[in-house]
């Protein structure tokens, strides 16, 4: 192949193909997503008058518009690959449960407590990856997971273990803890489904998940009767930032699990506790 043919070949490569050649780029996407998640949780704390699912509907609306344009630009089908449609449905359902339960748990728990519970995610991801994806769990990875979880608990010192910090109603703690653990288990299945979605473009995955949330979210709010509008300009501004965070977080998460194995990515995501500690 001569130089001209090489140049033409490089031009024909998609953005994803170019990105995938960068060493450890998947882990970098995971680390950035680890920063975005606690930032979104902080915004949920700052807008208490709105239900967290309502915030997620706003974020999903941003994502829906942004990735619809990307899908059109890339001239991709709006449907997933034919043999990945059931996996895509699992990703949408588990993603809805993950986001809804996680952000709903935030008003019930201190950010440190919720983040400490989130540290258990690498364990479930590693187990599911071993059972479903047949990915190996090396001794180094297992030690890193345990060390990360123990270190995170020692740094955050969650009140439900150390008995210090802000006082919380017992019922609120039970509700918040249950929701957070449900979110962790569901998010593990999201990670596995993303790893399995190798043929469907990332933009289509995010578009379909966003569409699913925009449709199902209002139904859930209508049933619970929690749909309301913001009362202050600050709330609208925070909603905008929350939407932008959602756009970036989804593409980082999808690319991370497509480019790297599920175990190492879930470990990188656990670094979010550092940012949660700073915010707390």
C-alpha beads as a LAMMPS data file, in Angstrom:
LAMMPS data file: protein, C-alpha beads

280 atoms
279 bonds

1 atom types
1 bond types

-500.0 500.0 xlo xhi
-500.0 500.0 ylo yhi
-500.0 500.0 zlo zhi

Masses

1 110.0

Atoms # bond

1 1 1 0.000 0.000 0.000
2 1 1 1.511 3.344 -1.046
3 1 1 1.353 6.592 0.949
4 1 1 -1.683 7.911 -0.941
5 1 1 -3.667 4.743 -0.246
6 1 1 -2.672 4.896 3.431
7 1 1 -3.934 8.484 3.681
8 1 1 -7.225 7.529 2.023
9 1 1 -7.578 4.589 4.416
10 1 1 -7.081 6.867 7.429
11 1 1 -9.674 9.319 6.130
12 1 1 -12.252 6.533 5.802
13 1 1 -11.867 5.501 9.454
14 1 1 -14.693 6.523 11.760
15 1 1 -14.115 8.613 14.873
16 1 1 -14.653 5.481 16.984
17 1 1 -11.988 3.565 15.032
18 1 1 -9.523 6.413 15.513
19 1 1 -10.283 6.696 19.241
20 1 1 -9.989 2.932 19.784
21 1 1 -6.321 3.054 18.742
22 1 1 -5.398 5.260 21.720
23 1 1 -3.978 3.131 24.583
24 1 1 -6.187 2.924 27.714
25 1 1 -8.643 5.460 26.256
26 1 1 -11.561 3.422 27.618
27 1 1 -10.270 3.869 31.165
28 1 1 -9.913 7.619 30.601
29 1 1 -13.553 7.790 29.503
30 1 1 -14.483 5.829 32.643
31 1 1 -12.571 8.249 34.883
32 1 1 -14.306 11.243 33.311
33 1 1 -17.651 9.527 33.799
34 1 1 -16.640 8.940 37.434
35 1 1 -16.368 12.723 37.787
36 1 1 -19.680 13.420 36.060
37 1 1 -21.845 11.058 38.151
38 1 1 -21.243 12.665 41.584
39 1 1 -21.523 16.080 39.932
40 1 1 -25.000 15.122 38.744
41 1 1 -25.821 13.815 42.235
42 1 1 -24.765 17.165 43.679
43 1 1 -27.188 18.970 41.359
44 1 1 -29.988 16.662 42.556
45 1 1 -29.186 17.807 46.100
46 1 1 -29.265 21.460 45.006
47 1 1 -32.707 21.207 43.360
48 1 1 -34.823 19.576 46.108
49 1 1 -38.154 20.886 44.760
50 1 1 -37.922 18.653 41.665
51 1 1 -38.257 14.876 41.670
52 1 1 -35.006 13.171 40.544
53 1 1 -36.844 11.331 37.767
54 1 1 -37.932 14.728 36.422
55 1 1 -34.280 15.762 36.321
56 1 1 -33.451 12.593 34.413
57 1 1 -36.242 13.305 31.917
58 1 1 -34.628 16.686 31.233
59 1 1 -31.189 15.083 30.850
60 1 1 -32.631 12.397 28.568
61 1 1 -34.326 15.075 26.438
62 1 1 -30.947 16.759 25.932
63 1 1 -29.421 13.399 25.048
64 1 1 -32.280 12.536 22.709
65 1 1 -31.838 15.707 20.651
66 1 1 -28.038 15.598 20.641
67 1 1 -27.704 11.964 19.642
68 1 1 -30.564 12.074 17.151
69 1 1 -28.516 14.656 15.256
70 1 1 -25.405 12.469 15.572
71 1 1 -27.266 9.381 14.319
72 1 1 -28.528 11.338 11.296
73 1 1 -25.064 12.736 10.604
74 1 1 -23.529 9.254 10.756
75 1 1 -26.405 7.938 8.582
76 1 1 -27.037 5.089 11.010
77 1 1 -30.281 3.196 11.466
78 1 1 -32.353 4.254 14.472
79 1 1 -32.705 0.568 15.369
80 1 1 -30.028 -1.596 17.013
81 1 1 -28.334 -4.451 15.176
82 1 1 -30.840 -7.233 14.493
83 1 1 -29.204 -9.759 16.839
84 1 1 -28.750 -7.171 19.623
85 1 1 -32.315 -5.885 20.019
86 1 1 -33.124 -7.879 23.157
87 1 1 -29.817 -6.793 24.696
88 1 1 -30.693 -3.193 23.831
89 1 1 -34.045 -3.580 25.578
90 1 1 -32.275 -4.930 28.677
91 1 1 -29.906 -1.942 28.550
92 1 1 -32.855 0.482 28.385
93 1 1 -34.839 -1.135 31.207
94 1 1 -31.824 -1.569 33.492
95 1 1 -30.624 1.945 32.630
96 1 1 -34.010 3.379 33.585
97 1 1 -33.988 1.493 36.899
98 1 1 -30.365 2.472 37.576
99 1 1 -30.795 6.203 36.992
100 1 1 -34.198 6.448 38.669
101 1 1 -33.277 4.546 41.832
102 1 1 -29.839 6.142 42.181
103 1 1 -30.946 9.748 41.910
104 1 1 -34.074 9.054 43.971
105 1 1 -31.855 7.706 46.765
106 1 1 -29.790 10.920 46.890
107 1 1 -32.368 13.053 48.804
108 1 1 -32.665 10.285 51.421
109 1 1 -28.932 9.820 52.062
110 1 1 -25.798 11.929 52.515
111 1 1 -23.749 11.970 49.306
112 1 1 -20.970 10.086 51.111
113 1 1 -23.285 7.252 52.145
114 1 1 -24.682 6.859 48.645
115 1 1 -21.185 6.895 47.137
116 1 1 -19.983 4.317 49.655
117 1 1 -22.798 1.984 48.610
118 1 1 -21.881 2.640 44.992
119 1 1 -18.418 1.241 45.731
120 1 1 -19.905 -2.246 45.690
121 1 1 -20.587 -1.936 41.944
122 1 1 -17.214 -3.418 40.830
123 1 1 -18.006 -6.593 42.777
124 1 1 -21.301 -7.176 40.963
125 1 1 -19.807 -6.203 37.595
126 1 1 -16.891 -8.606 38.082
127 1 1 -19.265 -11.435 39.058
128 1 1 -21.665 -10.808 36.166
129 1 1 -18.752 -10.405 33.731
130 1 1 -17.358 -13.757 34.855
131 1 1 -20.713 -15.555 34.607
132 1 1 -22.160 -13.902 31.481
133 1 1 -19.149 -12.666 29.495
134 1 1 -16.681 -15.333 30.701
135 1 1 -14.149 -12.604 31.515
136 1 1 -11.448 -13.709 33.928
137 1 1 -10.955 -12.142 37.353
138 1 1 -7.230 -11.936 38.021
139 1 1 -5.689 -11.798 41.476
140 1 1 -4.486 -8.241 40.867
141 1 1 -7.939 -7.094 39.776
142 1 1 -9.610 -8.798 42.755
143 1 1 -7.148 -7.175 45.166
144 1 1 -7.647 -3.775 43.500
145 1 1 -11.429 -4.049 43.870
146 1 1 -11.188 -4.920 47.572
147 1 1 -8.591 -2.197 48.210
148 1 1 -10.706 0.408 46.409
149 1 1 -13.830 -0.463 48.383
150 1 1 -12.049 -0.518 51.757
151 1 1 -10.164 2.679 50.950
152 1 1 -13.335 4.412 49.838
153 1 1 -15.116 3.538 53.077
154 1 1 -12.182 4.786 55.152
155 1 1 -12.055 8.062 53.234
156 1 1 -15.787 8.733 53.209
157 1 1 -16.500 7.326 56.697
158 1 1 -20.217 6.874 55.949
159 1 1 -22.361 7.607 59.030
160 1 1 -24.258 4.317 58.751
161 1 1 -20.975 2.523 59.646
162 1 1 -18.923 5.046 61.611
163 1 1 -21.836 6.639 63.449
164 1 1 -20.813 10.215 62.683
165 1 1 -22.152 12.923 60.407
166 1 1 -25.614 14.248 59.764
167 1 1 -28.600 12.598 61.447
168 1 1 -31.130 10.941 59.163
169 1 1 -34.577 9.558 59.770
170 1 1 -34.373 5.740 60.088
171 1 1 -37.076 5.192 57.477
172 1 1 -35.295 7.542 55.079
173 1 1 -32.060 5.608 55.551
174 1 1 -33.766 2.286 54.809
175 1 1 -35.457 3.702 51.694
176 1 1 -32.291 5.413 50.460
177 1 1 -30.047 2.415 51.104
178 1 1 -32.456 0.004 49.396
179 1 1 -32.748 2.262 46.345
180 1 1 -28.969 2.717 46.149
181 1 1 -28.297 -1.035 46.293
182 1 1 -30.968 -1.697 43.660
183 1 1 -29.276 0.910 41.477
184 1 1 -25.880 -0.751 41.939
185 1 1 -27.174 -4.184 40.911
186 1 1 -29.066 -2.750 37.943
187 1 1 -26.064 -0.672 36.839
188 1 1 -23.974 -3.844 36.798
189 1 1 -26.367 -5.297 34.235
190 1 1 -26.092 -2.058 32.240
191 1 1 -22.319 -2.535 32.156
192 1 1 -22.664 -6.111 30.925
193 1 1 -25.227 -5.192 28.260
194 1 1 -22.997 -2.369 26.994
195 1 1 -20.143 -4.833 26.706
196 1 1 -22.384 -7.117 24.611
197 1 1 -23.583 -4.309 22.302
198 1 1 -20.622 -4.430 19.922
199 1 1 -22.425 -3.971 16.586
200 1 1 -24.841 -1.183 17.466
201 1 1 -23.258 2.312 17.213
202 1 1 -22.796 4.167 20.509
203 1 1 -24.923 7.073 19.282
204 1 1 -27.837 4.703 18.569
205 1 1 -27.511 3.060 22.004
206 1 1 -27.713 6.413 23.778
207 1 1 -30.491 7.688 21.510
208 1 1 -32.681 4.640 22.203
209 1 1 -32.037 4.747 25.955
210 1 1 -32.882 8.461 26.033
211 1 1 -36.060 7.855 24.023
212 1 1 -37.038 5.059 26.427
213 1 1 -36.550 7.339 29.448
214 1 1 -38.421 10.271 27.894
215 1 1 -41.401 7.960 27.261
216 1 1 -41.397 5.927 30.491
217 1 1 -40.246 8.700 32.873
218 1 1 -43.356 10.923 32.585
219 1 1 -45.560 7.836 32.993
220 1 1 -43.782 7.024 36.264
221 1 1 -44.116 10.631 37.461
222 1 1 -47.780 10.726 36.438
223 1 1 -48.476 7.636 38.526
224 1 1 -46.693 9.067 41.582
225 1 1 -48.048 12.609 41.042
226 1 1 -44.640 14.283 41.420
227 1 1 -44.486 16.235 38.147
228 1 1 -43.868 19.973 38.742
229 1 1 -42.033 22.961 37.218
230 1 1 -38.984 24.735 38.722
231 1 1 -39.771 27.864 40.733
232 1 1 -36.453 29.746 40.353
233 1 1 -34.098 30.727 37.541
234 1 1 -31.267 28.964 39.393
235 1 1 -33.185 25.695 39.119
236 1 1 -33.544 26.115 35.349
237 1 1 -29.799 26.792 35.095
238 1 1 -28.986 23.690 37.131
239 1 1 -31.375 21.690 34.951
240 1 1 -29.417 22.813 31.888
241 1 1 -26.106 21.732 33.438
242 1 1 -27.659 18.437 34.521
243 1 1 -28.760 17.838 30.941
244 1 1 -25.285 18.547 29.565
245 1 1 -23.742 16.250 32.171
246 1 1 -26.141 13.524 31.056
247 1 1 -25.077 13.891 27.419
248 1 1 -21.379 13.591 28.265
249 1 1 -21.817 10.851 30.879
250 1 1 -23.732 8.532 28.556
251 1 1 -21.188 8.651 25.758
252 1 1 -18.289 8.220 28.212
253 1 1 -19.955 5.187 29.797
254 1 1 -20.827 3.556 26.471
255 1 1 -17.368 4.102 24.978
256 1 1 -15.596 2.945 28.141
257 1 1 -17.325 -0.446 28.169
258 1 1 -16.975 -0.888 24.435
259 1 1 -13.238 -0.168 24.465
260 1 1 -12.194 -1.964 27.676
261 1 1 -13.150 -5.033 29.695
262 1 1 -15.999 -4.598 32.170
263 1 1 -13.916 -5.313 35.295
264 1 1 -11.205 -2.631 34.872
265 1 1 -13.773 -0.042 33.745
266 1 1 -15.969 -0.624 36.800
267 1 1 -12.876 -0.216 38.961
268 1 1 -12.064 3.113 37.274
269 1 1 -15.658 4.255 37.819
270 1 1 -15.234 3.717 41.562
271 1 1 -12.907 6.743 41.615
272 1 1 -16.093 8.787 41.691
273 1 1 -15.938 8.497 45.493
274 1 1 -13.045 10.951 45.474
275 1 1 -15.195 13.626 43.838
276 1 1 -18.129 12.755 46.114
277 1 1 -15.844 13.280 49.104
278 1 1 -14.792 16.695 47.772
279 1 1 -18.428 17.735 47.220
280 1 1 -19.469 16.485 50.652

Bonds

1 1 1 2
2 1 2 3
3 1 3 4
4 1 4 5
5 1 5 6
6 1 6 7
7 1 7 8
8 1 8 9
9 1 9 10
10 1 10 11
11 1 11 12
12 1 12 13
13 1 13 14
14 1 14 15
15 1 15 16
16 1 16 17
17 1 17 18
18 1 18 19
19 1 19 20
20 1 20 21
21 1 21 22
22 1 22 23
23 1 23 24
24 1 24 25
25 1 25 26
26 1 26 27
27 1 27 28
28 1 28 29
29 1 29 30
30 1 30 31
31 1 31 32
32 1 32 33
33 1 33 34
34 1 34 35
35 1 35 36
36 1 36 37
37 1 37 38
38 1 38 39
39 1 39 40
40 1 40 41
41 1 41 42
42 1 42 43
43 1 43 44
44 1 44 45
45 1 45 46
46 1 46 47
47 1 47 48
48 1 48 49
49 1 49 50
50 1 50 51
51 1 51 52
52 1 52 53
53 1 53 54
54 1 54 55
55 1 55 56
56 1 56 57
57 1 57 58
58 1 58 59
59 1 59 60
60 1 60 61
61 1 61 62
62 1 62 63
63 1 63 64
64 1 64 65
65 1 65 66
66 1 66 67
67 1 67 68
68 1 68 69
69 1 69 70
70 1 70 71
71 1 71 72
72 1 72 73
73 1 73 74
74 1 74 75
75 1 75 76
76 1 76 77
77 1 77 78
78 1 78 79
79 1 79 80
80 1 80 81
81 1 81 82
82 1 82 83
83 1 83 84
84 1 84 85
85 1 85 86
86 1 86 87
87 1 87 88
88 1 88 89
89 1 89 90
90 1 90 91
91 1 91 92
92 1 92 93
93 1 93 94
94 1 94 95
95 1 95 96
96 1 96 97
97 1 97 98
98 1 98 99
99 1 99 100
100 1 100 101
101 1 101 102
102 1 102 103
103 1 103 104
104 1 104 105
105 1 105 106
106 1 106 107
107 1 107 108
108 1 108 109
109 1 109 110
110 1 110 111
111 1 111 112
112 1 112 113
113 1 113 114
114 1 114 115
115 1 115 116
116 1 116 117
117 1 117 118
118 1 118 119
119 1 119 120
120 1 120 121
121 1 121 122
122 1 122 123
123 1 123 124
124 1 124 125
125 1 125 126
126 1 126 127
127 1 127 128
128 1 128 129
129 1 129 130
130 1 130 131
131 1 131 132
132 1 132 133
133 1 133 134
134 1 134 135
135 1 135 136
136 1 136 137
137 1 137 138
138 1 138 139
139 1 139 140
140 1 140 141
141 1 141 142
142 1 142 143
143 1 143 144
144 1 144 145
145 1 145 146
146 1 146 147
147 1 147 148
148 1 148 149
149 1 149 150
150 1 150 151
151 1 151 152
152 1 152 153
153 1 153 154
154 1 154 155
155 1 155 156
156 1 156 157
157 1 157 158
158 1 158 159
159 1 159 160
160 1 160 161
161 1 161 162
162 1 162 163
163 1 163 164
164 1 164 165
165 1 165 166
166 1 166 167
167 1 167 168
168 1 168 169
169 1 169 170
170 1 170 171
171 1 171 172
172 1 172 173
173 1 173 174
174 1 174 175
175 1 175 176
176 1 176 177
177 1 177 178
178 1 178 179
179 1 179 180
180 1 180 181
181 1 181 182
182 1 182 183
183 1 183 184
184 1 184 185
185 1 185 186
186 1 186 187
187 1 187 188
188 1 188 189
189 1 189 190
190 1 190 191
191 1 191 192
192 1 192 193
193 1 193 194
194 1 194 195
195 1 195 196
196 1 196 197
197 1 197 198
198 1 198 199
199 1 199 200
200 1 200 201
201 1 201 202
202 1 202 203
203 1 203 204
204 1 204 205
205 1 205 206
206 1 206 207
207 1 207 208
208 1 208 209
209 1 209 210
210 1 210 211
211 1 211 212
212 1 212 213
213 1 213 214
214 1 214 215
215 1 215 216
216 1 216 217
217 1 217 218
218 1 218 219
219 1 219 220
220 1 220 221
221 1 221 222
222 1 222 223
223 1 223 224
224 1 224 225
225 1 225 226
226 1 226 227
227 1 227 228
228 1 228 229
229 1 229 230
230 1 230 231
231 1 231 232
232 1 232 233
233 1 233 234
234 1 234 235
235 1 235 236
236 1 236 237
237 1 237 238
238 1 238 239
239 1 239 240
240 1 240 241
241 1 241 242
242 1 242 243
243 1 243 244
244 1 244 245
245 1 245 246
246 1 246 247
247 1 247 248
248 1 248 249
249 1 249 250
250 1 250 251
251 1 251 252
252 1 252 253
253 1 253 254
254 1 254 255
255 1 255 256
256 1 256 257
257 1 257 258
258 1 258 259
259 1 259 260
260 1 260 261
261 1 261 262
262 1 262 263
263 1 263 264
264 1 264 265
265 1 265 266
266 1 266 267
267 1 267 268
268 1 268 269
269 1 269 270
270 1 270 271
271 1 271 272
272 1 272 273
273 1 273 274
274 1 274 275
275 1 275 276
276 1 276 277
277 1 277 278
278 1 278 279
279 1 279 280
